[in-house]
Every structure is written in structure tokens, then in C-alpha cells.
């Protein structure tokens, strides 16, 4: 089995649209029991400002889980975001997630060199690519996005459980009970197993710079949420394709949470 090469997507190249971060963010992180939820899915460069809506037909999965029950989300397209809605039948902590279908692209040598520098892979994958004779680069990518909404005041521990995304960020404490200054513990899993040595970023509202950390042997990492407001957690895994020899597969995964003022 080929060695997995975890890589962080830090700042996407402006001319490579697929390198934008894609995130799912609620209109409100806390709603009353019985109230409907509205969420926005977008791809953009400057969190949390929306930029480009993900098309509804790109979604392979769009669901909500609360108190152990799972239901689908309804999608409505708009210019800057894909609007997703649901009305939970129960109170608790709603885990909401989406997964996109595969897309493939080819990068020219100068585009690839720029991209690999941006993701911190110039000395690993980039070096191997140079040694291989700068072969044509073809990559197939998918995006995963996840968030949480507190519905009413009922206790619900289902947020602790992964929803089954291939590359997933799982919080280690209630993601709807965070305040500025709290430390958010996370676990990164790849197909259910912990991902060690993966670089993860935590980003507050632009123009804040990403805070970086690597997962430990058990896939765990933590960040102090130094300011109030929404936060984006993001990581990207790039590895040789197991089904398309000579090509690459990448999975982009994000999580949004909100830190309340103290």
C-alpha cells in the first residue's frame, strides 16, 4: 500500500477555482425548538464572506442528524450560496453535513508548481513529480463540509459520533457551547481511522491568518478560539490514486463553529 501523504491547503491559488475553501455555515448557530434551520454552502477565499454557490447537482449527500435521527436537506440555488433548509422534529444538537461528487482537472506545470507551493507539498510530492520527469498532472477531488446547530435546550450527545464522511473532523466537546478563549479539541479520521501527522488550520474571520497544528498519533489536534465569532477548521488530504495509476486524489474537509463573546 502506498504511503498516505497528508497536506494542508493553506491559501488557494487565485487561478485555481477548485482550491477555494468550501464551507457550510448556519444563518444562526442556535435556534428555538420547532424552528426551521437555514444554512449556506459556498466556495470562497476569505472566510466567512460567501463568493460562489455550489450547484445543487454537485451534491452527493446533504443531511442533518439530531438525537440519532437523520433526514435530508432541501436545496435552493442563489448567486453566492446554495441555501439548505430543514425543520428538525426534535431538539438537541443538529449535525449537518454535505459531500460533493468527484471532479477531475489537469494542471499545467506552472499551475501545479504554484499549487504545490501553496499547499506545502513542493518538497514532497513536488520533488517526486520533478524526478518523474514532470509528468502531466491529473487530479480528482471531492469536498466535505460540516457544521452544528443548537436546537432548543435538550441534551443530545450524537455530535460526538462521526457521520461517515471519508475525511472527517469530529469535535471532542460540544461544538455549540463554545466561547471566545475556549480550546476546541478535534479528531481527524480517514474512513473511520485516525489520521496522524495531518496539518489542520483554524481560521477566524478574514483578514485573520490561519493557525496551524498537526494531528497526533491518535488524529487529535486542538485550537484556542481566541476571538468571538465564526471559525473555519480545514484540512486537505492528497494521495496517489488507487484506481487511476499515475493520477492523484484529494479530499478537502471543513468544519464551522461559533465562539460566543464571554
C-alpha positions as CSV (number, residue, x, y, z in Angstrom):
1,X,0.0,0.0,0.0
2,X,1.3,3.4,-0.9
3,X,2.1,5.8,1.9
4,X,-0.6,8.4,2.6
5,X,0.6,11.9,2.2
6,X,-1.4,14.4,4.3
7,X,-1.2,18.0,3.1
8,X,-2.8,21.2,4.3
9,X,-4.5,23.5,1.8
10,X,-3.4,26.9,3.1
11,X,-4.3,29.6,0.6
12,X,-5.6,28.5,-2.8
13,X,-4.2,30.0,-6.0
14,X,-6.4,32.7,-7.4
15,X,-6.4,31.0,-10.8
16,X,-7.4,27.5,-9.5
17,X,-11.0,27.9,-8.5
18,X,-11.3,24.4,-7.0
19,X,-8.7,25.4,-4.4
20,X,-11.1,27.8,-2.7
21,X,-12.3,26.7,0.7
22,X,-15.8,25.3,0.7
23,X,-17.8,25.6,3.9
24,X,-21.3,25.1,5.3
25,X,-22.4,27.8,7.8
26,X,-25.8,28.3,9.5
27,X,-27.7,31.5,9.3
28,X,-27.9,31.1,13.1
29,X,-25.9,28.6,15.2
30,X,-28.7,28.5,17.8
31,X,-32.5,28.3,17.1
32,X,-35.6,27.5,19.2
33,X,-37.1,24.1,19.3
34,X,-39.5,23.6,16.4
35,X,-37.9,26.3,14.3
36,X,-36.5,25.7,10.9
37,X,-32.8,25.7,10.0
38,X,-31.2,27.7,7.2
39,X,-27.6,27.1,6.1
40,X,-25.4,28.4,3.4
41,X,-22.9,26.4,1.3
42,X,-20.3,28.4,-0.6
43,X,-16.8,28.3,-2.0
44,X,-14.6,31.4,-1.4
45,X,-11.2,32.7,-0.5
46,X,-12.0,34.9,2.6
47,X,-14.0,33.2,5.3
48,X,-16.8,33.8,6.2
49,X,-17.7,36.0,3.1
50,X,-19.6,34.0,0.5
51,X,-18.4,34.1,-3.1
52,X,-19.5,31.2,-5.3
53,X,-22.5,28.9,-4.7
54,X,-22.1,25.2,-5.0
55,X,-24.6,23.9,-7.6
56,X,-27.2,21.6,-6.2
57,X,-26.4,18.8,-8.7
58,X,-22.9,18.6,-7.4
59,X,-24.1,17.3,-4.0
60,X,-23.8,13.6,-3.4
61,X,-25.1,13.9,0.1
62,X,-26.8,16.7,2.2
63,X,-28.1,15.6,5.5
64,X,-28.9,16.5,9.1
65,X,-28.7,14.3,12.2
66,X,-30.2,15.1,15.6
67,X,-30.8,12.9,18.6
68,X,-29.7,10.0,16.4
69,X,-32.2,10.6,13.6
70,X,-31.1,11.5,10.1
71,X,-33.1,13.5,7.5
72,X,-32.3,15.1,4.1
73,X,-31.8,18.8,3.5
74,X,-33.7,20.8,0.9
75,X,-31.5,22.8,-1.5
76,X,-32.3,26.2,-3.3
77,X,-29.8,27.8,-5.5
78,X,-28.9,31.5,-5.1
79,X,-26.0,33.6,-6.6
80,X,-23.4,33.4,-3.8
81,X,-24.6,30.4,-1.7
82,X,-26.5,27.2,-2.0
83,X,-29.3,27.6,0.6
84,X,-30.0,24.4,2.5
85,X,-33.1,24.1,4.8
86,X,-34.6,21.6,7.3
87,X,-37.0,21.5,10.2
88,X,-35.8,19.2,12.9
89,X,-38.5,17.2,14.5
90,X,-36.6,17.1,17.8
91,X,-34.5,19.3,20.0
92,X,-30.8,18.8,20.5
93,X,-27.5,19.4,18.7
94,X,-28.0,19.1,14.9
95,X,-25.0,17.8,13.0
96,X,-25.3,19.0,9.4
97,X,-23.0,17.9,6.5
98,X,-22.6,17.8,2.7
99,X,-20.4,15.9,0.4
100,X,-19.8,16.8,-3.3
101,X,-19.4,14.5,-6.3
102,X,-16.0,13.9,-7.8
103,X,-14.5,16.4,-10.3
104,X,-11.2,16.0,-12.2
105,X,-8.9,18.5,-13.7
106,X,-5.4,18.8,-15.3
107,X,-2.9,21.4,-14.2
108,X,-0.1,22.8,-16.4
109,X,3.4,22.7,-14.9
110,X,3.5,26.3,-13.8
111,X,0.0,26.0,-12.2
112,X,1.0,22.8,-10.5
113,X,4.2,24.2,-9.1
114,X,2.3,27.2,-7.7
115,X,-0.4,24.9,-6.2
116,X,2.1,22.6,-4.5
117,X,4.0,25.5,-3.0
118,X,0.7,26.9,-1.7
119,X,-0.2,23.6,0.0
120,X,3.2,23.0,1.3
121,X,4.0,20.0,-0.9
122,X,6.8,21.4,-3.0
123,X,9.4,19.3,-1.1
124,X,7.4,16.1,-1.1
125,X,5.0,15.5,-3.9
126,X,6.6,18.3,-5.9
127,X,10.0,16.8,-5.6
128,X,8.8,13.4,-6.7
129,X,6.9,14.9,-9.6
130,X,10.1,16.7,-10.7
131,X,12.0,13.3,-10.5
132,X,9.3,11.6,-12.6
133,X,10.0,14.0,-15.5
134,X,7.2,16.5,-14.7
135,X,4.5,14.1,-16.0
136,X,1.1,15.6,-16.8
137,X,-0.8,16.1,-13.5
138,X,-4.4,15.0,-13.3
139,X,-6.3,15.2,-10.0
140,X,-9.7,14.1,-8.9
141,X,-11.1,15.9,-5.9
142,X,-14.1,16.0,-3.6
143,X,-15.2,18.4,-0.9
144,X,-16.8,17.7,2.5
145,X,-18.3,20.3,4.8
146,X,-19.8,20.0,8.2
147,X,-21.3,22.3,10.9
148,X,-23.6,22.2,14.0
149,X,-26.7,24.0,15.2
150,X,-28.1,24.0,18.8
151,X,-31.9,23.4,18.5
152,X,-33.7,24.2,21.8
153,X,-32.1,23.3,25.1
154,X,-32.4,19.5,25.1
155,X,-29.2,17.4,25.8
156,X,-28.0,15.5,22.7
157,X,-24.7,13.7,22.5
158,X,-24.9,12.5,18.9
159,X,-22.5,15.2,17.8
160,X,-19.7,13.0,19.3
161,X,-20.2,10.4,16.5
162,X,-18.7,10.7,13.1
163,X,-21.3,10.8,10.3
164,X,-19.3,8.6,7.9
165,X,-17.5,11.1,5.7
166,X,-14.3,9.7,4.3
167,X,-12.2,12.6,5.7
168,X,-14.0,14.0,8.7
169,X,-13.4,16.4,11.5
170,X,-15.0,15.3,14.8
171,X,-15.2,17.7,17.8
172,X,-14.3,16.4,21.2
173,X,-16.5,18.8,23.1
174,X,-20.0,20.3,22.5
175,X,-19.4,22.4,19.4
176,X,-22.4,24.6,20.2
177,X,-21.2,25.6,23.7
178,X,-18.0,27.4,22.8
179,X,-17.0,30.9,23.9
180,X,-14.0,33.1,23.0
181,X,-10.9,31.8,24.7
182,X,-12.1,28.2,24.9
183,X,-9.9,25.4,23.5
184,X,-11.6,23.3,20.8
185,X,-10.4,19.7,20.6
186,X,-10.8,17.8,17.4
187,X,-10.1,14.4,15.9
188,X,-9.4,13.8,12.2
189,X,-10.5,10.4,10.8
190,X,-9.9,8.9,7.4
191,X,-12.5,6.2,6.6
192,X,-13.1,5.7,10.3
193,X,-9.4,5.5,11.4
194,X,-7.4,8.4,13.0
195,X,-5.1,10.4,10.7
196,X,-1.8,11.1,12.3
197,X,0.5,13.9,11.2
198,X,-2.2,15.8,9.2
199,X,-1.8,19.6,9.2
200,X,-5.0,21.4,10.2
201,X,-5.8,25.1,10.1
202,X,-8.2,27.1,12.2
203,X,-9.3,30.4,10.7
204,X,-11.3,33.3,12.2
205,X,-13.0,35.9,10.1
206,X,-10.7,37.5,7.4
207,X,-8.2,39.0,7.4
208,X,-7.1,36.7,10.3
209,X,-4.2,34.4,9.5
210,X,-4.7,30.6,9.8
211,X,-3.5,28.9,13.0
212,X,-1.8,25.7,12.1
213,X,-1.3,22.5,14.1
214,X,-0.6,18.8,13.3
215,X,-2.6,15.9,14.5
216,X,-1.0,13.5,17.0
217,X,-0.7,9.7,16.7
218,X,-4.5,9.4,17.5
219,X,-5.5,12.0,15.0
220,X,-6.2,14.6,17.7
221,X,-5.5,18.4,17.5
222,X,-6.7,21.4,19.4
223,X,-7.0,25.2,18.9
224,X,-7.7,28.1,21.2
225,X,-10.6,30.1,19.8
226,X,-9.0,33.5,20.6
227,X,-11.9,35.7,19.4
228,X,-15.6,35.6,19.3
229,X,-17.4,34.8,16.0
230,X,-17.4,32.1,13.4
231,X,-14.4,29.8,12.9
232,X,-13.4,27.6,10.0
233,X,-11.4,24.4,10.6
234,X,-9.9,23.0,7.4
235,X,-7.6,20.3,6.1
236,X,-6.8,18.6,2.8
237,X,-5.5,15.1,2.0
238,X,-3.7,14.5,-1.3
239,X,-2.6,11.0,-2.1
240,X,-1.8,8.8,-5.2
241,X,-4.9,7.5,-6.8
242,X,-5.5,3.8,-6.0
243,X,-7.8,3.4,-9.1
244,X,-6.2,5.7,-11.7
245,X,-2.5,4.9,-11.9
246,X,-0.3,8.0,-12.3
247,X,-3.1,10.3,-11.1
248,X,-3.9,11.9,-7.7
249,X,-6.9,12.1,-5.4
250,X,-7.7,14.8,-3.0
251,X,-10.3,15.4,-0.3
252,X,-11.0,18.8,1.2
253,X,-12.8,18.8,4.5
254,X,-14.1,21.8,6.6
255,X,-15.9,22.4,9.8
256,X,-17.5,25.6,11.1
257,X,-18.3,26.5,14.7
258,X,-19.2,29.7,16.5
259,X,-17.5,31.2,19.6
260,X,-19.8,33.4,21.7
261,X,-18.5,36.5,23.4
262,X,-17.6,36.0,27.1
